[in-house]
Amino acid sequence: PNTEQSMKWRIKRFTNDELRQKFVDMMVPQAEFLGLTVPDDKVQWNEARQAYDFGEVDWEEFWNVVKGNGLCNADRLQARVQAHEEGAWVREAALAHAAKRKARAAVAV
């Protein structure tokens, strides 16, 4: 609803449809190179447009994923928790280093 105004103000350079097309045009060749199948049976190269055609977006599925009900949501969240836990030592080391620098700076003054 705000795309037109955002484009006018140059906050947004491309519409969502344009961004989606750029994404599909970039990702389909990469997926094919990796031997993956794109989960859209309507994806095909359009020679006249020099771009990929693709099917309609399943907005119900999209919003389910956004709301945390996607197929891989639990795995993705678990990976984030694990990364946070395993990175605790880095945060602790950074805090210790900052405290050490602060103490040295206080002595130098």
N, C-alpha and C positions, 0 to 999 in steps of 0.2 A: 504493500500500500504506500510506502514512503519512497520507493525506488525512484520514481519520476523526480521528486523534489531532491533527493540525494544526488541524482545524476546532474540535475540543474546546478546544484551547489558544488559539484565535482567532489563530493565526499565519496561517492561510489562511481567507479569508472565503467563498470559492466553490469548488465542486468543479471539476475539469477539464471535466466535461460542461457545467456551468453556464456556465463561461467560454467554452467553444466555442460554445454557443448564443448568448450575448451577442455574440460576435465575428461569427458568421454573420448575426445579426439586424441588426448595424450595417453590415457590409460589403456585403451583397447589394444594398441600395438604392443605395449609393454606386457600386458596379460598374455597376448598371443605368443610373444617371444619366450615367455616363461612356461608356455604350454598349459596355461590356465584357460578355463572356459568362462566367459563373461555370462553372468546369470540373467541374460535378457535375450530371448530368442529373436528379437527384432533388430538386434545390432547388426548393421551391415554398412559397408562403405558405399557412399553415394558419390559417384564419379562427377556428376554435374555440380554438386555443391562442394566437392573436395572436403567432405566431412562425413562423420558417421551418423547414420540415422539410428534412433533407438526408441524403445517403447515408452509408454507413459510411466511416470514415477508413481509408485504405490505409496501414497501419502500416509495411509493408515500404518503400514509397516515402518515408514520413516519416523512417524511420531512415537510409535511404540519403542523404537530403538532410542530415540531422544529421551523418552521417559524412563529408560533403564530396563526395558523388557525385551531387549534384543537377544538373539541366539547366543552370543558370546559375552553378554554383559557380566555374568558372574566371573568368568575367566579373566576378563579385562580388569575388573575391580580387584580380584585376587592378585593379579600381576602388579597393580599399582600399590597395594598394601605391602606386598613382598618387597618391591623396589624401595618403598619408603623405609621399611624395617631394615633392610640390608644397607641402606645409605645412612643410617643413624651415625655410624662411626665417622663419616665424612663431615656431617654437621657438627658433631662433637669436636672433631679436630679443628675445624674452622673457628668455632667459638673459643677453644683453648688458645689458638694462635692469636686471635684478636685480643684476648685478655692479656696475653704475654706482651704483645706490642703496646697495648695501653699502659701496662705496668712499666715497661722500659721507657716510654715517652714521659711518664710522670717522674721517673728518677732523673731523666736527662734535663728536666726543666729546673 
